[in-house]
Structure formats: structure tokens, C-alpha cells
Amino acid sequence: MSPRVMPENRIPDIVKAAGKVFGRRGYRLARMEEIAREADVSKATLYYYFKSKIHLFYYLLENG
């Protein structure tokens, strides 16, 4: 069994995945579902950390 990933370790994976998806598809065509798949997290987990695509995008701009 693999070790459980602690919640604070998910944000860097999500931000990295978001950068890839936004880079490939642009903001308008990027979907939270696609970002979640790229980050290997559920959509619920993604929304736990970022309540919308715009919040994730701004976070990426400020911290990416």
C-alpha cells in the first residue's frame, strides 16, 4: 500500500497540472475535470482546494 498523501502536498501537484492544462488549452477551454485528471486527484479534491477555475488561475499566476 502506498503512503497516504497529506493534503498540503496536493496543492503543488494541482498547480503544476493546471499550468500544463492552461498552457495546452488556454483559460477558456481548460476544464476543472481535465485539471483534476492531470493532477491525479478527484474533482471533489480539486474543488476542496480551489473553489473555481478563476481562483486556481489567479493562484497559479501569483504562485506558479
Stockholm file with secondary structure:
# STOCKHOLM 1.0

chainA/1-64         MSPRVMPENRIPDIVKAAGKVFGRRGYRLARMEEIAREADVSKATLYYYFKSKIHLFYYLLENG
#=GR chainA/1-64 SS CCCCCCGGGHHHHHHHHHHHHHHHHHHHHCCHHHHHHHHTCCHHHHHHHCSSHHHHHHHHHHHC
#=GC SS_cons        CCCCCCGGGHHHHHHHHHHHHHHHHHHHHCCHHHHHHHHTCCHHHHHHHCSSHHHHHHHHHHHC
//
